Amino acid sequence: MPRGTVLVLQHEDECPLGYLEEALRDAQLDVYVHKVKRDSALPAAAADDYVACVSLGGFGCAFLDDQHPELVAEKAFIRDWVVVRRKPFLGICLGCQLLATALGGVGRLADAPEIGYGITMTATEAGLTDPLVAPLLEQQQQSRDHTAASNSTATLDSNLLLFHSDTFSAPPEDQAVVLARSAGCIQVLRAGPTAIGLQVHPEATPQEVRAWLAHADAATLKKAGLPDDGALLQAESERRAAHSRAVAMRFFRAWIATFVSDS
């Protein structure tokens, strides 16, 4: 018997659940996919029908409100979900940017696109003790009792993919806490006890990477230091697939465990 239904806000056909779908199915959770561009805006009352919400990636922009009215409505929905109802929320890439800007962060174009694997992302002091950062780390913490000093350079797993051109400033400290950064961008954000945002893409399968590369323009890939056609990144996604899936399942199971009990 299903343990509840997870609401998924999907912005593009090319940005599905990926590995997250497997984790939700394994946890005996149903999924309702709301197509943000196609379906009418969700009323706040709809939150009562779901145990958690996921906002996926997409090609839109979290800070160009006049160009993306559907995302303005989504930000209002996310703020109600996270701040008023305090229900479990996961935002991935665009979903993370929507979470941050809904809570007072300021979105902007990043100084340079971050596209690829192996980009250094370091946990902050707050991230070192966060239970949802631990599954993302390159080397798992052996104990939650480790001191910040002993893990001061903990980095996120190199098998996690970045694929974004936009970023954001941190929301006010009473709204959110930064858990990990790269040299140029916030990568993991915690908003209260129930909400987390990731710029990284743990859900990304090689099939999704292929679709994103087909959509990306050559100039963006070049700015990110990639060949114009992205062929090397596609091959790398396939080579890393087993490791990427392992990191993804580790994180998604940890996130699901925050709102689904095995007892």
NORJO-V382317 format. One record per pair of residues at least 12 apart in sequence whose C-alpha atoms are under 10 Angstrom apart, sorted by sequence separation. I is the first residue (numbers start at 0). J is the second residue. D is the distance in whole Angstrom. If there is no record, write none. Layout:
I/J/D
I/J/D
//
This chain:
61/73/10
128/140/9
138/150/10
176/188/6
177/189/6
185/197/9
186/198/5
187/199/8
215/227/9
216/228/9
217/229/9
61/74/9
77/90/10
122/135/10
127/140/9
130/143/8
140/153/9
175/188/7
176/189/5
177/190/9
185/198/7
186/199/6
215/228/9
216/229/10
122/136/8
128/142/10
129/143/9
139/153/9
175/189/5
176/190/6
184/198/9
185/199/10
215/229/9
121/136/9
128/143/7
138/153/8
139/154/10
169/184/10
174/189/9
175/190/4
176/191/8
212/227/9
213/228/8
16/32/9
120/136/9
121/137/10
127/143/9
128/144/9
137/153/7
138/154/8
139/155/10
168/184/8
169/185/8
174/190/6
175/191/6
212/228/7
213/229/9
15/32/9
77/94/9
81/98/9
120/137/10
128/145/9
136/153/7
137/154/6
138/155/8
139/156/9
166/183/9
167/184/7
168/185/8
173/190/9
174/191/7
175/192/10
178/195/9
212/229/6
5/23/8
31/49/9
127/145/9
128/146/9
136/154/6
137/155/5
138/156/8
166/184/6
167/185/7
170/188/9
172/190/9
173/191/9
177/195/10
178/196/10
179/197/9
180/198/10
211/229/10
212/230/9
4/23/9
30/49/9
35/54/10
54/73/9
78/97/9
82/101/10
127/146/9
128/147/8
135/154/8
136/155/4
137/156/4
165/184/9
166/185/7
167/186/10
169/188/8
175/194/9
176/195/10
177/196/10
178/197/10
179/198/10
29/49/10
74/94/9
77/97/8
78/98/7
81/101/10
82/102/9
127/147/6
133/153/9
135/155/5
136/156/5
137/157/7
166/186/9
170/190/9
175/195/9
209/229/9
212/232/9
29/50/10
30/51/10
31/52/10
32/53/9
33/54/10
73/94/9
77/98/7
78/99/10
81/102/9
126/147/10
127/148/10
133/154/10
134/155/9
135/156/6
136/157/9
137/158/9
175/196/10
208/229/10
209/230/9
212/233/8
12/34/9
28/50/9
30/52/10
74/96/10
75/97/9
76/98/10
77/99/10
78/100/9
79/101/9
124/146/10
125/147/9
127/149/10
128/150/10
132/154/10
133/155/9
134/156/9
135/157/9
137/159/10
211/233/10
1/24/9
3/26/10
4/27/9
5/28/7
6/29/9
7/30/7
8/31/9
9/32/7
10/33/9
11/34/8
54/77/9
70/93/10
74/97/6
75/98/10
78/101/6
124/147/6
127/150/7
132/155/8
135/158/10
136/159/10
209/232/9
210/233/10
2/26/8
3/27/8
4/28/6
5/29/6
6/30/6
7/31/6
8/32/6
9/33/6
10/34/6
11/35/8
53/77/10
70/94/10
73/97/8
74/98/7
77/101/7
78/102/7
123/147/9
124/148/9
127/151/8
135/159/8
155/179/8
208/232/8
209/233/6
1/26/9
2/27/6
3/28/6
4/29/4
5/30/5
6/31/5
7/32/5
8/33/5
9/34/5
10/35/5
11/36/8
52/77/9
73/98/9
74/99/9
76/101/9
77/102/9
127/152/9
154/179/8
155/180/9
161/186/9
208/233/7
209/234/10
1/27/5
2/28/5
3/29/6
4/30/5
5/31/6
6/32/6
7/33/6
8/34/6
9/35/6
10/36/6
11/37/10
71/97/9
74/100/8
75/101/7
124/150/9
127/153/8
153/179/10
154/180/9
155/181/10
207/233/10
208/234/10
0/27/7
1/28/5
2/29/8
3/30/9
4/31/7
5/32/8
6/33/7
7/34/8
8/35/6
9/36/8
10/37/9
70/97/8
74/101/5
75/102/10
123/150/10
124/151/7
126/153/9
127/154/10
154/181/9
205/232/10
206/233/9
208/235/10
209/236/9
0/28/9
1/29/6
7/35/10
8/36/10
9/37/10
52/80/8
73/101/9
74/102/9
122/150/9
123/151/8
124/152/10
205/233/7
208/236/7
209/237/10
0/29/10
1/30/10
40/69/7
51/80/9
52/81/10
71/100/10
122/151/8
123/152/9
124/153/10
205/234/9
207/236/10
208/237/9
39/69/9
40/70/9
42/72/9
46/76/9
71/101/9
121/151/9
122/152/7
123/153/8
205/235/9
206/236/9
36/67/9
38/69/10
40/71/10
41/72/8
42/73/10
45/76/10
46/77/10
121/152/6
122/153/6
123/154/9
155/186/10
205/236/5
206/237/9
36/68/10
37/69/9
40/72/7
41/73/8
43/75/9
44/76/10
61/93/7
120/152/10
121/153/6
122/154/6
166/198/9
204/236/8
205/237/6
8/41/10
36/69/7
39/72/10
40/73/7
42/75/10
43/76/6
46/79/9
47/80/10
60/93/7
61/94/9
120/153/9
121/154/4
122/155/7
165/198/10
203/236/9
204/237/8
205/238/9
19/53/10
35/69/7
36/70/9
41/75/10
42/76/7
43/77/9
46/80/7
52/86/8
53/87/9
54/88/8
55/89/8
56/90/8
57/91/9
58/92/10
59/93/7
61/95/9
62/96/9
120/154/5
121/155/6
205/239/9
35/70/8
41/76/7
43/78/10
44/79/10
45/80/10
51/86/6
52/87/6
53/88/6
54/89/6
55/90/6
56/91/6
57/92/8
58/93/8
61/96/6
62/97/8
119/154/7
120/155/5
121/156/10
163/198/8
204/239/10
205/240/7
40/76/9
43/79/7
44/80/10
50/86/7
51/87/5
52/88/5
53/89/5
54/90/5
55/91/5
56/92/5
57/93/6
60/96/8
61/97/5
118/154/10
119/155/7
120/156/8
161/197/10
162/198/8
163/199/9
204/240/7
16/53/9
35/72/10
43/80/8
47/84/9
49/86/9
50/87/7
51/88/6
52/89/6
53/90/6
54/91/6
55/92/7
56/93/5
57/94/8
60/97/9
61/98/9
118/155/9
119/156/9
120/157/9
161/198/7
162/199/7
163/200/10
203/240/9
204/241/10
16/54/10
35/73/8
46/84/8
49/87/10
50/88/9
51/89/8
52/90/8
53/91/8
54/92/9
55/93/7
56/94/6
61/99/9
62/100/7
117/155/9
118/156/9
119/157/8
160/198/9
161/199/5
162/200/8
205/243/10
6/45/9
16/55/7
47/86/10
54/93/8
55/94/5
56/95/8
61/100/7
62/101/10
117/156/8
118/157/7
120/159/10
160/199/6
161/200/6
204/243/8
6/46/8
15/55/7
16/56/9
46/86/8
54/94/5
55/95/8
56/96/9
61/101/9
116/156/9
117/157/4
118/158/9
159/199/6
160/200/5
161/201/9
203/243/8
204/244/8
5/46/10
14/55/7
15/56/8
43/84/10
53/94/8
54/95/8
56/97/10
116/157/6
117/158/7
118/159/9
159/200/6
160/201/7
162/203/10
202/243/9
203/244/8
6/48/9
7/49/10
14/56/6
15/57/9
53/95/10
54/96/10
55/97/10
62/104/10
115/157/10
116/158/6
117/159/7
118/160/8
158/200/10
159/201/6
160/202/9
161/203/10
201/243/7
202/244/8
5/48/9
6/49/6
13/56/9
14/57/6
54/97/8
62/105/7
63/106/9
115/158/9
116/159/6
117/160/8
118/161/8
158/201/9
159/202/9
160/203/7
200/243/10
201/244/8
204/247/10
4/48/8
5/49/6
6/50/8
7/51/9
8/52/8
9/53/8
10/54/8
11/55/9
13/57/8
14/58/9
54/98/9
61/105/9
62/106/5
63/107/9
115/159/8
116/160/5
117/161/9
155/199/10
159/203/9
160/204/10
201/245/9
202/246/9
203/247/9
3/48/9
4/49/5
5/50/6
6/51/6
7/52/6
8/53/6
9/54/7
10/55/7
11/56/8
12/57/9
13/58/9
61/106/7
62/107/7
115/160/6
116/161/6
201/246/7
202/247/6
3/49/7
4/50/6
5/51/5
6/52/5
7/53/5
8/54/5
9/55/6
10/56/7
11/57/6
60/106/9
61/107/9
62/108/9
114/160/7
115/161/5
116/162/9
132/178/7
162/208/9
201/247/5
202/248/9
3/50/6
4/51/7
5/52/6
6/53/6
7/54/6
8/55/6
9/56/7
10/57/5
11/58/7
60/107/9
113/160/9
114/161/5
115/162/6
131/178/10
132/179/8
200/247/9
201/248/8
2/50/9
3/51/9
4/52/9
5/53/7
6/54/8
7/55/7
8/56/9
9/57/8
10/58/8
11/59/9
60/108/9
113/161/6
114/162/4
115/163/9
160/208/9
201/249/10
202/250/10
10/59/8
112/161/9
113/162/6
114/163/6
129/178/8
162/211/8
201/250/8
202/251/9
112/162/8
113/163/6
114/164/8
126/176/9
128/178/9
162/212/9
201/251/8
112/163/6
113/164/6
125/176/8
126/177/7
127/178/8
111/163/9
112/164/4
113/165/9
125/177/7
126/178/4
127/179/9
111/164/7
112/165/7
113/166/10
123/176/10
124/177/9
125/178/6
126/179/6
162/215/10
109/163/8
110/164/8
111/165/9
112/166/9
123/177/7
124/178/7
125/179/9
126/180/10
108/163/10
109/164/6
110/165/9
111/166/10
122/177/9
123/178/5
124/179/9
132/187/8
164/219/8
108/164/6
109/165/5
110/166/9
122/178/6
123/179/5
131/187/10
132/188/10
163/219/10
107/164/9
108/165/4
109/166/5
121/178/9
122/179/4
123/180/7
132/189/10
107/165/6
108/166/6
109/167/8
121/179/5
122/180/7
131/189/9
162/220/10
164/222/10
10/69/10
106/165/7
107/166/6
108/167/8
120/179/6
121/180/5
122/181/9
164/223/9
195/254/9
10/70/9
106/166/6
107/167/6
120/180/5
121/181/6
129/189/9
163/223/10
194/254/10
105/166/9
106/167/4
107/168/8
119/180/8
120/181/4
121/182/9
126/187/8
162/223/10
193/254/10
104/166/10
105/167/5
106/168/6
119/181/6
120/182/7
126/188/9
104/167/6
105/168/5
106/169/9
118/181/7
119/182/8
120/183/10
126/189/9
132/195/10
103/167/10
104/168/5
105/169/7
118/182/9
120/184/9
121/185/10
122/186/9
123/187/9
125/189/9
131/195/8
135/199/10
193/257/8
8/73/9
103/168/9
104/169/5
105/170/7
120/185/9
121/186/9
122/187/8
192/257/10
193/258/9
103/169/8
104/170/4
120/186/7
121/187/10
135/201/9
99/166/10
100/167/7
102/169/9
103/170/5
104/171/7
120/187/9
99/167/7
100/168/8
102/170/6
103/171/6
113/181/9
92/161/9
96/165/8
99/168/8
100/169/9
101/170/9
102/171/8
103/172/10
92/162/8
93/163/8
96/166/7
97/167/10
99/169/7
100/170/7
104/174/9
113/183/9
92/163/7
95/166/9
96/167/7
99/170/6
102/173/10
103/174/8
104/175/9
112/183/9
113/184/9
92/164/10
93/165/8
95/167/10
96/168/10
98/170/9
99/171/10
102/174/6
103/175/9
111/183/8
112/184/10
92/165/9
93/166/9
101/174/10
102/175/8
110/183/7
111/184/10
92/166/9
109/183/7
110/184/9
99/174/9
109/184/7
99/175/8
160/236/8
98/175/10
158/235/10
159/236/10
158/236/9
120/199/10
160/239/10
159/239/9
7/88/10
158/239/7
5/87/10
6/88/9
7/89/10
8/90/9
157/239/10
158/240/8
5/88/10
7/90/10
10/93/9
116/199/10
158/241/9
159/242/9
160/243/8
10/94/9
115/199/10
158/242/6
159/243/6
9/94/9
113/198/10
114/199/10
157/242/9
158/243/5
159/244/9
8/94/9
113/199/10
156/242/10
157/243/9
158/244/9
156/243/9
158/245/9
159/246/8
102/190/8
158/246/8
159/247/8
96/185/10
99/188/8
157/246/10
158/247/9
95/185/10
96/186/10
98/188/9
99/189/9
156/246/8
95/186/9
98/189/10
99/190/9
82/174/9
95/187/8
96/188/10
98/190/8
95/188/8
115/208/10
92/186/9
95/189/10
91/186/10
92/187/10
91/187/9
98/194/9
99/195/10
90/187/10
98/195/8
99/196/8
90/188/9
98/196/7
114/212/10
95/194/10
97/196/9
98/197/10
89/189/10
95/195/8
96/196/8
88/189/10
94/195/10
95/196/4
96/197/9
88/190/9
94/196/7
95/197/6
96/198/8
62/165/9
93/196/9
94/197/8
95/198/6
60/164/10
61/165/8
62/166/10
87/191/10
88/192/10
89/193/9
90/194/8
91/195/9
92/196/8
93/197/9
94/198/8
95/199/9
58/163/9
60/165/8
61/166/9
62/167/9
85/190/10
86/191/10
87/192/8
88/193/6
89/194/6
90/195/6
91/196/6
92/197/6
93/198/8
114/219/9
115/220/10
56/162/10
57/163/9
58/164/10
59/165/10
60/166/10
61/167/9
85/191/8
86/192/9
87/193/5
88/194/4
89/195/5
90/196/4
91/197/5
92/198/4
113/219/10
114/220/8
56/163/9
85/192/8
86/193/6
87/194/6
88/195/6
89/196/6
90/197/6
91/198/6
92/199/6
112/219/7
113/220/9
82/190/9
85/193/6
86/194/7
87/195/8
88/196/8
89/197/8
90/198/8
91/199/7
92/200/7
111/219/9
112/220/8
114/222/9
115/223/8
81/190/8
82/191/8
84/193/10
85/194/8
90/199/10
91/200/7
112/221/9
113/222/9
114/223/6
115/224/9
137/246/9
81/191/8
91/201/8
112/222/7
113/223/6
114/224/8
115/225/8
136/246/9
81/192/9
82/193/10
91/202/9
111/222/6
112/223/5
113/224/9
114/225/8
134/245/10
135/246/7
81/193/7
82/194/9
110/222/10
111/223/7
112/224/9
134/246/7
135/247/8
80/193/10
81/194/6
111/224/10
134/247/9
80/194/9
81/195/10
115/229/10
134/248/9
135/249/8
136/250/10
114/229/10
134/249/6
135/250/6
115/231/10
116/232/8
133/249/9
134/250/5
135/251/10
77/194/10
115/232/7
133/250/8
134/251/9
114/232/9
115/233/10
131/249/10
132/250/8
134/252/9
116/235/8
131/250/7
134/253/7
115/235/9
116/236/8
130/250/10
131/251/9
133/253/9
134/254/10
115/236/9
131/252/10
132/253/10
131/253/7
132/254/10
116/239/9
130/253/8
131/254/7
130/254/9
131/257/9
116/243/10
130/257/10
53/194/10
56/197/10
51/193/9
52/194/9
53/195/10
54/196/9
55/197/10
56/198/9
51/194/10
53/196/10
56/199/10
56/200/8
55/200/9
56/202/10
55/202/9
58/211/9
57/211/9
58/214/9
58/215/9
89/251/10
89/254/8
88/254/9
87/254/9
87/255/9
87/257/8
87/258/7
86/258/9
22/202/10
21/202/10
18/200/10
19/201/8
20/202/9
17/200/10
18/201/8
19/202/6
17/201/9
18/202/5
19/203/9
16/201/10
17/202/5
18/203/7
16/202/6
17/203/6
18/204/7
15/202/8
16/203/8
17/204/6
14/202/9
15/203/9
16/204/9
17/205/9
14/203/8
15/204/10
17/206/9
17/207/8
16/207/10
15/207/8
13/206/9
14/207/7
13/207/6
14/208/9
12/207/10
13/208/9
13/209/9
14/210/8
13/210/6
14/211/8
12/210/9
13/211/7
13/213/10
13/214/9
51/255/9
51/258/8
50/258/8
51/259/10
50/259/9
18/243/9
19/244/10
22/247/9
23/248/10
18/244/7
22/248/6
26/252/8
17/244/10
18/245/9
21/248/8
22/249/9
25/252/9
28/255/9
19/247/7
22/250/10
23/251/8
18/247/7
19/248/7
22/251/6
23/252/8
26/255/8
17/247/10
18/248/7
21/251/9
22/252/6
26/256/9
19/250/9
20/251/10
28/259/9
19/251/6
22/254/10
23/255/8
27/259/10
18/251/9
19/252/9
22/255/8
26/259/8
26/260/10
26/261/9
3/259/9
2/259/8
2/260/9
//
